Amino acid sequence: LEPEQLYELRQQIGIVPFNGGLVSNLKAWENITLPLLYHNGLVTSEDEQTALAYLTTLEYSGNVMALPAHLSLHERRIIALVRAFLMRPRIMLYCNIFEGMPAPQLSTFTRLTTEFHATSNDRISIYLTTSADMTVDLNVDTIIQLHESNETISRNA
């Protein structure tokens, strides 16, 4: 792809890594808004209200002015999820974000990611997980399981 095409494609992809993937020297709020500033040049009051609503829904009780090193793994995942949602990507990639999560938070995360997926008819949501049990509460069309033997099993959910 040409550099411009690659840039446009990357703007359509949101990634929520297992550990949050936050920039260590930026505060939580700065991590949330950085992609908006980078791609749009500004953060609107609507963006801020949407971010705050997501933080409330996800029951974030941490300090939004804390550096990532002072946040728990769960809090870093919340920040990463909100950051990705604000960009409204066409493709969302969730990398083991449900691993080790207590049931109440897991329920909230799965509900929110499912709702976010439904907000766009052409959105693709990909959940990478090491445990097939994690997909039970997700409303998914297809599950693809990869095994160490390189055997691929695809089935409709």
Solvent accessible surface area in square Angstrom, and as a share of the most:
residue,aa,sasa,rsa
1,L,148,0.74
2,E,115,0.52
3,P,108,0.68
4,E,125,0.56
5,Q,93,0.41
6,L,61,0.30
7,Y,89,0.34
8,E,88,0.39
9,L,69,0.34
10,R,154,0.56
11,Q,54,0.24
12,Q,67,0.30
13,I,63,0.32
14,G,7,0.07
15,I,87,0.44
16,V,0,0.00
17,P,35,0.22
18,F,88,0.37
19,N,81,0.41
20,G,0,0.00
21,G,39,0.38
22,L,26,0.13
23,V,61,0.35
24,S,84,0.54
25,N,116,0.60
26,L,43,0.22
27,K,80,0.34
28,A,0,0.00
29,W,42,0.15
30,E,70,0.31
31,N,1,0.00
32,I,0,0.00
33,T,9,0.05
34,L,71,0.36
35,P,29,0.18
36,L,4,0.02
37,L,87,0.43
38,Y,155,0.59
39,H,52,0.23
40,N,83,0.43
41,G,57,0.55
42,L,98,0.49
43,V,35,0.20
44,T,58,0.33
45,S,83,0.54
46,E,118,0.53
47,D,14,0.07
48,E,65,0.29
49,Q,113,0.50
50,T,35,0.21
51,A,0,0.00
52,L,82,0.41
53,A,58,0.45
54,Y,44,0.17
55,L,9,0.04
56,T,103,0.60
57,T,51,0.30
58,L,7,0.03
59,E,137,0.61
60,Y,27,0.10
61,S,108,0.70
62,G,26,0.25
63,N,89,0.46
64,V,40,0.23
65,M,105,0.47
66,A,16,0.13
67,L,69,0.34
68,P,8,0.05
69,A,93,0.72
70,H,142,0.63
71,L,10,0.05
72,S,58,0.37
73,L,62,0.31
74,H,49,0.22
75,E,38,0.17
76,R,60,0.22
77,R,6,0.02
78,I,1,0.00
79,I,0,0.00
80,A,0,0.00
81,L,0,0.00
82,V,0,0.00
83,R,32,0.12
84,A,8,0.06
85,F,2,0.01
86,L,1,0.01
87,M,41,0.18
88,R,122,0.45
89,P,2,0.01
90,R,93,0.34
91,I,35,0.18
92,M,0,0.00
93,L,40,0.20
94,Y,2,0.01
95,C,29,0.17
96,N,41,0.21
97,I,1,0.00
98,F,7,0.03
99,E,37,0.17
100,G,83,0.80
101,M,19,0.08
102,P,77,0.49
103,A,76,0.59
104,P,95,0.60
105,Q,60,0.27
106,L,32,0.16
107,S,67,0.43
108,T,25,0.14
109,F,1,0.01
110,T,7,0.04
111,R,113,0.41
112,L,11,0.05
113,T,0,0.00
114,T,37,0.22
115,E,82,0.37
116,F,10,0.04
117,H,62,0.28
118,A,76,0.59
119,T,102,0.60
120,S,33,0.21
121,N,166,0.85
122,D,82,0.42
123,R,19,0.07
124,I,78,0.39
125,S,26,0.17
126,I,71,0.36
127,Y,38,0.14
128,L,86,0.43
129,T,43,0.25
130,T,118,0.69
131,S,34,0.22
132,A,52,0.40
133,D,110,0.57
134,M,34,0.15
135,T,21,0.12
136,V,115,0.66
137,D,96,0.50
138,L,16,0.08
139,N,125,0.64
140,V,35,0.20
141,D,122,0.63
142,T,66,0.38
143,I,20,0.10
144,I,108,0.55
145,Q,45,0.20
146,L,139,0.69
147,H,84,0.37
148,E,179,0.80
149,S,84,0.54
150,N,139,0.71
151,E,96,0.43
152,T,80,0.47
153,I,68,0.35
154,S,73,0.47
155,R,110,0.40
156,N,124,0.64
157,A,76,0.59
